């Protein structure tokens, strides 16, 4: 996943990121414009509550920039990090296939006087990795366009277009075909400027490994950039998601009483057990299964309504790609976006409670292991 998140400290953005990671089964997260100089354990816990990812970052400068890159430790091992000025890369080895490749996250400068330095840094890194026969995939916000079709108005600097295309050719990179949104960035005005600034490229070696790879531009909500979901085309059959108790359930009316009553029913129908431990494990498993189903149903109406609004926004974006929109039509689109975006901040307050619970559990586990390891 490649996404210019436009501020990783915003609670709603973190909620979005976490939802994308779960929904799309993301194994590599590449975030640009974090606007953070550092990430604490609690910051990372906000979108990685099970601590499954290994993280590295490039700090922001003032109120702009910053890159965050994370790799799923269950899927791959990070062999090496390359931290640059405009990019951050991870050389990883897949745990199953034992193949290695490089993922590069870039954030091109908005100050185009620095664009040559950015492209030189990128082509140098890609060249060095190809020299040692490593497949490379490069993605992120390049802050550059490649043709007149990449912008919805005629104000184009063709010198920068040539500079960008020459760098891509020199590195022997191929752009991934994108489906979904036509433009990846907007200034969100009533008569917006829209451009394709976010892209994914790969080397011939990568394409040979993953010939079925694909790229989808998701509907833009909140940020002025769309999230890009890049798939290798080799998705495995996914197991059922791990049960995760939400502390927000305590706020649901009658939840505590429901759990007490359900526990009583379960215990009354357990039948013969070989001992208290087996009885407890069996009862807890049945309660967990019940709560998993209850949690999926709880709030399902609001989830369906949100999905309906996002679908309406997506259709409006497709229509805007085909014809000019009036200011009233753009205002309607932004109003729908606000209806989706506003609840995300409230949801973040609830997730802070979950983060606190995760911190407590983590501290208890560390203390327990420390006690067990003590002589």
C-alpha positions as CSV (number, residue, x, y, z in Angstrom):
1,X,0.0,0.0,0.0
2,X,1.3,3.5,-1.0
3,X,-0.4,6.5,0.4
4,X,0.3,10.2,1.0
5,X,-1.7,10.4,4.2
6,X,-1.3,14.1,4.7
7,X,-0.6,14.0,8.4
8,X,-0.2,10.7,10.3
9,X,-0.9,12.4,13.6
10,X,-4.6,12.9,12.8
11,X,-6.8,10.4,14.5
12,X,-9.1,9.9,11.5
13,X,-6.1,9.2,9.2
14,X,-4.9,6.5,11.6
15,X,-8.3,4.9,11.7
16,X,-8.4,4.9,7.9
17,X,-4.9,3.3,7.7
18,X,-5.7,0.6,10.2
19,X,-9.0,-0.2,8.3
20,X,-7.1,-0.5,5.0
21,X,-4.5,-2.7,6.5
22,X,-7.1,-5.1,7.8
23,X,-9.5,-5.0,4.8
24,X,-6.8,-5.4,2.1
25,X,-4.5,-7.7,4.1
26,X,-1.6,-5.3,3.7
27,X,1.9,-6.8,4.1
28,X,3.9,-3.7,3.2
29,X,2.8,-0.2,4.2
30,X,4.4,2.8,2.6
31,X,3.2,6.2,3.9
32,X,4.3,9.6,2.7
33,X,3.9,13.1,4.3
34,X,3.6,11.8,7.8
35,X,4.4,15.2,9.2
36,X,6.1,13.5,12.2
37,X,9.7,13.6,13.3
38,X,9.4,10.4,15.3
39,X,7.0,7.5,16.0
40,X,6.6,6.2,19.6
41,X,5.5,2.7,20.5
42,X,2.0,4.1,21.1
43,X,1.9,5.8,17.7
44,X,2.6,2.6,15.9
45,X,0.2,0.6,18.1
46,X,-2.6,2.8,16.7
47,X,-2.5,1.0,13.3
48,X,-0.5,-2.1,14.3
49,X,-2.2,-3.3,17.6
50,X,-0.8,-6.8,17.3
51,X,2.8,-5.5,16.6
52,X,3.1,-7.6,13.5
53,X,5.2,-5.1,11.5
54,X,8.8,-3.9,11.5
55,X,8.9,-0.1,11.0
56,X,11.4,2.5,9.8
57,X,10.9,6.1,9.0
58,X,12.3,9.3,7.6
59,X,11.5,12.3,9.9
60,X,9.6,15.3,8.5
61,X,11.2,18.7,8.2
62,X,9.0,21.2,10.0
63,X,5.3,20.8,8.9
64,X,6.0,18.9,5.7
65,X,7.5,15.6,4.5
66,X,8.2,12.4,6.4
67,X,8.0,8.7,5.3
68,X,6.9,5.6,7.2
69,X,7.6,2.1,5.9
70,X,6.5,-1.1,7.5
71,X,6.8,-4.8,6.6
72,X,4.8,-7.7,8.0
73,X,7.2,-9.8,10.1
74,X,5.0,-12.9,9.6
75,X,5.5,-12.7,5.8
76,X,9.0,-11.4,5.3
77,X,12.2,-10.5,7.0
78,X,13.8,-7.1,6.5
79,X,17.5,-7.6,5.5
80,X,18.4,-4.0,5.1
81,X,17.0,-0.4,5.3
82,X,18.2,2.4,3.0
83,X,17.3,5.8,4.4
84,X,17.6,8.7,2.0
85,X,16.5,12.3,1.7
86,X,13.5,11.7,-0.5
87,X,13.1,8.0,-0.1
88,X,13.1,5.0,2.2
89,X,13.7,1.4,1.0
90,X,13.6,-2.0,2.5
91,X,15.4,-5.1,1.2
92,X,13.2,-8.0,2.2
93,X,13.2,-11.8,2.0
94,X,10.0,-13.7,1.7
95,X,9.7,-16.3,4.4
96,X,8.1,-19.0,2.2
97,X,9.7,-18.6,-1.2
98,X,13.0,-17.3,0.2
99,X,13.1,-14.8,-2.6
100,X,14.4,-11.3,-2.0
101,X,13.4,-7.9,-3.4
102,X,13.4,-4.2,-2.7
103,X,10.4,-2.0,-1.8
104,X,11.1,1.8,-2.2
105,X,8.8,4.5,-0.9
106,X,9.4,7.9,-2.3
107,X,8.1,11.4,-1.5
108,X,9.1,13.9,-4.2
109,X,9.8,17.5,-3.2
110,X,7.1,20.1,-3.8
111,X,9.9,22.5,-4.4
112,X,10.7,21.6,-7.9
113,X,14.2,23.1,-7.8
114,X,15.0,19.9,-5.8
115,X,13.4,17.5,-8.3
116,X,16.8,16.8,-10.1
117,X,18.3,15.8,-6.8
118,X,15.3,13.6,-6.0
119,X,15.4,11.8,-9.3
120,X,19.2,11.3,-9.1
121,X,18.8,9.7,-5.6
122,X,16.1,7.4,-7.0
123,X,17.9,6.3,-10.1
124,X,21.1,5.7,-8.2
125,X,19.4,3.5,-5.6
126,X,17.5,1.5,-8.3
127,X,20.7,1.1,-10.3
128,X,22.6,-0.2,-7.3
129,X,19.9,-2.8,-6.4
130,X,19.7,-4.0,-10.0
131,X,23.5,-4.4,-10.1
132,X,23.1,-7.1,-7.5
133,X,20.2,-8.7,-9.2
134,X,17.5,-7.6,-6.8
135,X,13.9,-6.9,-8.2
136,X,12.7,-3.5,-7.3
137,X,9.2,-1.9,-6.8
138,X,9.0,1.9,-6.4
139,X,5.9,3.8,-5.3
140,X,4.7,6.9,-3.6
141,X,4.0,10.6,-4.3
142,X,6.5,11.8,-7.0
143,X,5.1,15.3,-7.2
144,X,5.7,15.1,-10.9
145,X,3.6,14.3,-13.9
146,X,4.5,12.3,-17.1
147,X,2.2,13.8,-19.7
148,X,-0.6,16.3,-20.4
149,X,-3.2,13.6,-19.6
150,X,-2.0,13.6,-16.0
151,X,-3.5,17.0,-15.3
152,X,-7.0,18.5,-15.8
153,X,-5.7,21.8,-17.0
154,X,-3.1,23.0,-19.5
155,X,-0.6,24.5,-17.0
156,X,2.2,22.1,-17.5
157,X,6.0,22.4,-17.2
158,X,7.2,20.3,-20.0
159,X,10.8,20.5,-18.9
160,X,9.9,18.7,-15.7
161,X,7.9,16.2,-17.6
162,X,10.9,15.4,-19.8
163,X,13.2,15.2,-16.7
164,X,10.9,12.7,-15.0
165,X,10.4,10.5,-18.1
166,X,14.2,10.5,-18.8
167,X,14.9,9.4,-15.2
168,X,12.3,6.6,-15.4
169,X,13.8,5.4,-18.7
170,X,17.4,5.6,-17.3
171,X,16.4,3.4,-14.4
172,X,14.5,0.9,-16.8
173,X,11.3,1.2,-14.7
174,X,7.9,0.3,-16.0
175,X,4.8,2.0,-14.6
176,X,2.1,-0.3,-13.2
177,X,-1.3,0.1,-14.9
178,X,-3.7,1.7,-12.5
179,X,-7.5,1.1,-12.2
180,X,-9.9,3.1,-10.2
181,X,-9.5,6.9,-9.8
182,X,-8.1,8.6,-12.9
183,X,-6.4,11.3,-10.8
184,X,-4.6,10.7,-7.6
185,X,-4.4,14.2,-6.2
186,X,-6.7,17.2,-5.9
187,X,-6.5,20.6,-4.2
188,X,-10.2,20.1,-3.1
189,X,-11.5,23.4,-4.3
190,X,-14.9,24.1,-5.9
191,X,-13.1,24.1,-9.3
192,X,-10.3,21.8,-8.3
193,X,-7.0,21.1,-10.0
194,X,-6.5,17.4,-10.3
195,X,-3.3,15.5,-11.2
196,X,-1.6,12.1,-11.2
197,X,1.2,12.5,-8.7
198,X,1.1,9.1,-7.1
199,X,2.4,6.1,-9.0
200,X,4.0,2.6,-8.7
201,X,6.9,1.5,-10.9
202,X,8.8,-1.8,-11.1
203,X,11.9,-3.3,-12.7
204,X,11.8,-6.1,-15.3
205,X,13.1,-8.5,-12.7
206,X,10.0,-7.7,-10.5
207,X,7.6,-8.2,-13.4
208,X,9.2,-11.6,-14.1
209,X,8.6,-12.7,-10.5
210,X,5.0,-11.3,-10.4
211,X,3.5,-11.0,-13.9
212,X,0.0,-10.8,-12.5
213,X,0.6,-7.7,-10.3
214,X,-2.0,-5.0,-10.2
215,X,-2.7,-1.5,-8.9
216,X,-5.9,0.0,-7.7
217,X,-6.6,3.6,-6.7
218,X,-9.1,3.7,-3.9
219,X,-11.7,6.4,-3.4
220,X,-10.2,9.5,-1.8
221,X,-11.6,10.3,1.6
222,X,-10.0,12.9,3.9
223,X,-6.6,13.2,2.4
224,X,-6.0,15.0,-0.9
225,X,-4.3,11.9,-2.3
226,X,-5.9,8.5,-3.1
227,X,-4.5,5.4,-1.4
228,X,-2.8,3.0,-3.9
229,X,-3.2,-0.8,-3.3
230,X,-0.5,-2.7,-5.1
231,X,-1.0,-6.5,-5.3
232,X,1.6,-9.1,-6.4
233,X,-1.3,-11.2,-7.8
234,X,-0.3,-14.1,-5.6
235,X,-2.7,-13.7,-2.7
236,X,-3.0,-16.8,-0.5
237,X,-6.2,-18.1,1.0
238,X,-6.7,-16.1,4.2
239,X,-7.6,-17.6,7.5
240,X,-10.4,-16.2,9.5
241,X,-9.3,-12.9,11.2
242,X,-8.1,-13.2,14.8
243,X,-10.7,-12.4,17.4
244,X,-10.1,-9.0,18.8
245,X,-12.1,-7.8,21.8
246,X,-13.2,-4.1,21.4
247,X,-13.3,-2.2,24.7
248,X,-15.9,0.1,23.0
249,X,-18.4,-2.8,23.3
250,X,-18.7,-1.9,27.0
251,X,-20.5,1.3,25.9
252,X,-23.2,-0.7,24.1
253,X,-26.4,-0.8,26.1
254,X,-26.9,-4.1,28.0
255,X,-23.6,-5.5,26.9
256,X,-22.3,-6.6,30.3
257,X,-25.7,-8.2,31.2
258,X,-25.7,-10.0,27.8
259,X,-22.2,-11.5,28.5
260,X,-23.2,-12.6,32.0
261,X,-26.3,-14.3,30.7
262,X,-24.5,-15.9,27.8
263,X,-21.8,-17.2,30.1
264,X,-24.5,-18.8,32.2
265,X,-26.1,-20.5,29.2
266,X,-22.7,-21.8,28.0
267,X,-21.7,-23.2,31.4
268,X,-25.1,-24.9,31.8
269,X,-24.7,-26.8,28.6
270,X,-21.0,-27.7,28.8
271,X,-21.5,-31.3,29.7
272,X,-18.8,-33.6,31.3
273,X,-15.3,-32.2,31.4
274,X,-12.0,-33.7,32.4
275,X,-11.3,-30.9,34.8
276,X,-11.7,-27.2,35.6
277,X,-9.1,-26.1,33.1
278,X,-10.7,-27.9,30.2
279,X,-14.1,-26.6,31.3
280,X,-12.8,-23.0,31.3
281,X,-11.1,-23.3,27.9
282,X,-14.2,-24.8,26.3
283,X,-16.5,-22.2,27.8
284,X,-14.2,-19.3,26.8
285,X,-13.9,-20.6,23.3
286,X,-17.7,-20.7,22.9
287,X,-18.1,-17.2,24.4
288,X,-15.4,-15.9,22.0
289,X,-17.3,-17.4,19.0
290,X,-20.5,-15.8,20.2
291,X,-18.8,-12.4,20.6
292,X,-17.2,-12.6,17.2
293,X,-20.7,-13.0,15.6
294,X,-22.2,-10.3,17.9
295,X,-19.3,-7.9,17.0
296,X,-19.8,-8.4,13.3
297,X,-23.5,-7.6,13.6
298,X,-23.0,-4.7,16.0
299,X,-22.9,-1.4,14.1
300,X,-23.5,-3.2,10.8
301,X,-26.1,-0.6,9.7
302,X,-23.7,2.3,10.1
303,X,-21.0,0.3,8.2
304,X,-23.5,-0.3,5.4
305,X,-24.4,3.3,5.3
306,X,-20.8,4.4,5.2
307,X,-20.1,1.9,2.3
308,X,-23.1,3.3,0.4
309,X,-21.8,6.8,0.7
310,X,-18.3,5.8,-0.3
311,X,-19.8,4.1,-3.4
312,X,-21.7,7.2,-4.2
313,X,-18.5,9.3,-4.0
314,X,-16.7,6.8,-6.2
315,X,-19.4,7.2,-8.9
316,X,-19.3,10.9,-8.7
317,X,-15.5,10.8,-9.1
318,X,-15.9,8.6,-12.2
319,X,-18.4,11.1,-13.7
320,X,-16.1,14.0,-12.9
321,X,-13.4,12.2,-15.0
322,X,-15.8,12.3,-18.0
323,X,-17.2,15.8,-17.9
324,X,-16.7,19.2,-16.1
325,X,-18.4,19.5,-12.8
326,X,-20.2,22.6,-11.5
327,X,-19.4,24.1,-8.2
328,X,-22.6,22.8,-6.8
329,X,-21.7,19.2,-7.9
330,X,-18.3,19.5,-6.2
331,X,-19.9,20.9,-3.1
332,X,-22.2,17.8,-3.0
333,X,-19.2,15.5,-3.4
334,X,-17.4,17.2,-0.5
335,X,-20.5,17.1,1.7
336,X,-20.7,13.3,1.2
337,X,-17.0,13.0,2.0
338,X,-17.5,14.9,5.2
339,X,-20.3,12.5,6.2
340,X,-17.8,9.7,6.0
341,X,-14.8,11.6,7.4
342,X,-16.5,13.1,10.5
343,X,-17.2,9.8,12.3
344,X,-13.6,8.6,11.9
345,X,-12.4,11.2,14.5
346,X,-15.0,10.0,17.0
347,X,-14.0,6.4,16.3
348,X,-10.4,7.3,17.1
349,X,-11.4,8.2,20.6
350,X,-12.7,4.7,21.1
351,X,-9.6,3.2,19.6
352,X,-7.5,5.1,22.1
353,X,-9.1,3.0,24.8
354,X,-8.2,-0.1,22.8
355,X,-4.6,1.1,22.6
356,X,-4.4,1.6,26.3
357,X,-5.7,-1.9,26.8
358,X,-3.0,-3.2,24.4
359,X,-0.3,-1.3,26.3
360,X,-1.5,-2.8,29.6
361,X,-1.5,-6.3,28.2
362,X,1.9,-5.9,26.6
363,X,3.3,-4.7,29.9
364,X,1.8,-7.6,31.8
365,X,3.2,-10.1,29.3
366,X,6.7,-8.6,29.6
367,X,6.5,-8.7,33.4
368,X,5.3,-12.3,33.3
369,X,8.1,-13.4,31.0
370,X,10.6,-11.5,33.2
371,X,9.4,-13.4,36.2
372,X,9.5,-16.7,34.5
373,X,13.0,-16.1,33.3
374,X,14.3,-15.0,36.7
375,X,16.5,-17.6,38.5
